[in-house]
Amino acid sequence: MENILDRIESPDDVKQLSIPELEQLAAEIREELISVLSINGGHLGPNLCVVELTIAMHYVFNTPADHFLFDVSHQTYVHKLLTGRRKQFRTIRTPGGLNGFMLRTESPHDCYGAGHAGTALSAALGMAVARDQMGGKEHVVAVAGDAAFTCGITYEALNNIAHHTKRMLVVLNDNKWSIDKNVGAIASYLNKIVTNPKYEYLQEQAGKFVEKLAGKGALLMARRAEEAAKSMLLPSVIFEELGLKYYGPLDGHEIGTLIKTFEFLKTQERPILLHVLTQKGRGFEPALQKQKKFHGLGPFDPETGETKPLSQRTYSEVFADTMVKLANVNPKVVTITAAMPNGTGLDRFRQHHPSKYFDVGIAEEHAVLFAAGLAVNGMKPFCTIYSTFLQRAFDPIVHDVCLQNLPVVFCMDRGGLSADDGPTHHGVFDISYLRSIPNIIHMVPKDEDELADMLFTAMHWEGPIAVRYPRGLGPGVPVKDVPKAIPVGKAELLEHGEQDRVAIFALGALVPMGQELAVRLGAEGISAAVINARFAKPIDTEMLEFYARGVDAIVTLEDHVLSGGFGSAVLEELNRLRIATPVVRIGWPDRFIEHGNQEALRLKYGVSVEAALQQLRPVLGLSAEQNAAPLPDRSLHS
Ligand SMILES: Cc1ncc(C[n+]2csc(CCOP(=O)(O)OP(=O)(O)O)c2C)c(N)n1
């Protein structure tokens, strides 16, 4: 059979197809998703889930004139395939290729970028109100998964929608899964709607209703549709109470029904919530069997779905195993995740201590406040949130935890560049945003064993304390059976010579880079001390002062933005001490870093030994190397 997907250059081509052809297109898209993602990795389950939904939306609406917003936007691969990016699709999530999320810079069809959950409804409302103000006619459609309805912001938007606009469509894509099983009262509530005995009847009615719609005169159609729609309504639906007309639940894999429903909804002058039921991983048996694993994953076997086992534990796994040990000996220890039990490793902890484990949904602000309350009443909460997602909880960290000096531990997984996920997920701001808050301690381990020691240290600390560690594998250092406490605010001297001319203060994952830099300097006859800085706050003033008074240059290395980061803390301290020793700071420049390969990005942006040497040479009076690499790209704009 002729391949339809290859002919799709824009949504206009989708509109030319018959229902059987659209169904064939759906099958081809699934094949393409499985084939490409088996090599590149990515969000397979969520995209297999929305194939028919996305096709139907593009069949009925007209992007870019109409606006589609997808919550998180990890489920927009199908949208990318239908909006002129089919030829580049094999590059998705690879350096220089398509991003795994919506990006305004990638296509005019991507009207709103995202990567964090819960933003779609508020932003869609803003776009709808802007349209109303300017007398526009376009449609605004927000697609949000059931887990987006565990986010507080989604309700803040729902509280406003009916008051501020007359026309906006929210599609609730309900597949019952967040990354793990969706949690909380709202998940049970949605389940109640779906398992309501009236549901089957309503499905039947929905079928008849859309049948009737076809081929009737517009006015009559709208009136009948209105009546039919009323009969589809379930009593006391929360969305109705909030002023949105509720339709559904509809089978989200029935292209024909979806198209007719969207065609009808398009004619309505009121805010609407359409509830569609979908299956995460639809069309790929391994993904249906393991929905959690196939939410997002690396390369896999396209036949079996198998992935290569890792040879060692990830940082997240070491974290979780350490937490099991700590909870074994300390009954006050509890762990909190905001919908990331597998990403953070806490699903391992849950098996051992189910009653000490709390998944609060995608609700980072709530997670921190909840931790504050636990701490007030004597518990020791380990609030485990990726560095990038903790940004959302800045105020509760300041106002609730730090101001009251509460003993909450912040465990920030994915501290550092997230590589292939890109700018929405890079965890490169946490030192800056935490360092400015009084009372908090900020730690960064150089390896897995030190992470365990820092968690142990945190358990005994009586105030707010944070630890960040990178995504994926560490150096593979064996972890002691029993962790030990680390003196707070003390760095670790790893290497030094008789007469060091340089002192390299390296933080966390960049300690090996510091060691390599020392070797390279040594080859040029320059002795350098290497210090594992360990603390971004408080920094080790004693060690810093000792070296700063004796060496010709200080180097700081961090997998973090330079603005306000560890190097800035060093500069501030030297300034306070009135020491003018030059400081070469290595970290990420003041711009958003695109997705890509970690090593390549480090080289490109000067988070490298080469970049450090290049900046050190003039300071140390060394001649520039011949054929020296060009200065890294530090411009503000790409
Ligand atoms: C603020 C924030 N916290 C956590 C995440 C991690 N995350 C990405 S997708 C996802 C679950 C999304 O579930 P749902 O919205 O139901 O969509 P589905 O993947 O099931 O289609 C989570 C928790 C995030 N993107 N943003």
The ligand as an ORCA input file, in Angstrom:
! r2SCAN-3c Opt
* xyz 1 1
  C       6.449     20.569     36.907
  C       6.739     19.213     36.384
  N       6.902     18.167     37.253
  C       7.171     16.941     36.777
  C       7.266     16.707     35.441
  C       7.641     15.347     34.921
  N       6.580     14.770     34.059
  C       6.660     14.800     32.731
  S       5.350     14.089     31.982
  C       4.667     13.697     33.472
  C       3.386     12.950     33.537
  C       2.412     13.472     32.576
  O       1.237     12.727     32.659
  P      -0.011     13.194     31.847
  O      -0.099     14.681     31.887
  O      -1.186     12.433     32.313
  O       0.361     12.819     30.354
  P       0.694     11.373     29.740
  O       2.170     11.248     29.711
  O       0.052     10.337     30.612
  O       0.106     11.436     28.392
  C       5.475     14.134     34.535
  C       5.187     13.927     35.954
  C       7.108     17.813     34.580
  N       7.234     17.692     33.252
  N       6.849     19.023     35.077
*
